[in-house]
Amino acid sequence: MKNLIYLILLIPIISLSQKKTILELTHDQSQDINYYKTVKNNTQVLNYILADGNKVSVGDTLIIGLPTSQSSISNTYAGGAGIAGVARTNTRSKKEFEFVQRGRPAGFGNVMGALGGEGPSMAGADLANEVVKIDEMKVVHKGSKKKPLQVILVIGEINGRAFGVNKYLSVLDAELAISYGEIKLKNAKMTRAEAIAKLKESKELLDLELMTQEEYDKIRTELTPIIRGN
């Protein structure tokens, strides 16, 4: 009897914990108000279907692409000998990622930076081409609960090395980061534009007699469904 009571009390707890994880989320669902209004911030996601049909899952291997943003740092120096009273400003620019941040969204490094009046520390160009894996995925609303969801990826290095102060990087919007090329999928589906470009290139090689008709026909057969959207 005591075990039965314990089991009855445990069922709501199990159900509540299960609701905290979404097994699979699609881009359409993340933009559908009837769906996203029921989802809480920081809900864990195991699999996400992107707008282009590609899929990312916890445990997947990714490649960090190239940064798409640029920031400027200015330092002002007092005048030296012979130029008293004249200040000199030195400005330098550096490329950094728009959507890839060092540490977790509220990790130690970013919390300390915020206390010091600094914004989040975005990843720099030195991390380009790093091979990483998805350790965690979660969703947050783009503002209030009445706004659509965006997927955040928490990624770590394959060999477990730390990214500076923090062990992880955060991809603040997976959809935009991937579409802008800041994050690359290792097994991405070929897009329609890529398929058309490939077919045109193959036709040129055929016309130059650098490809056989049989080779061209095979490529055309493989690419046609992608171009037609089948």
Secondary structure by P-SEA (a helix, b strand, c coil): caaaaaaaaaaaaaaaaaaaccccccccccccccccccccccccccbbbccccccccccbbbbbccccbbbbbbbbbccccccccbbbbbbbbbbbbccccccccccaaaaaaaaacccccccccccccbbbbbccccccccccccbbbbbbbbcccccccccccccccccccaaaaaaaccbbbccccccaaaaaaaaaaaaaaaaaccccaaaaaaaaaaaccccccc
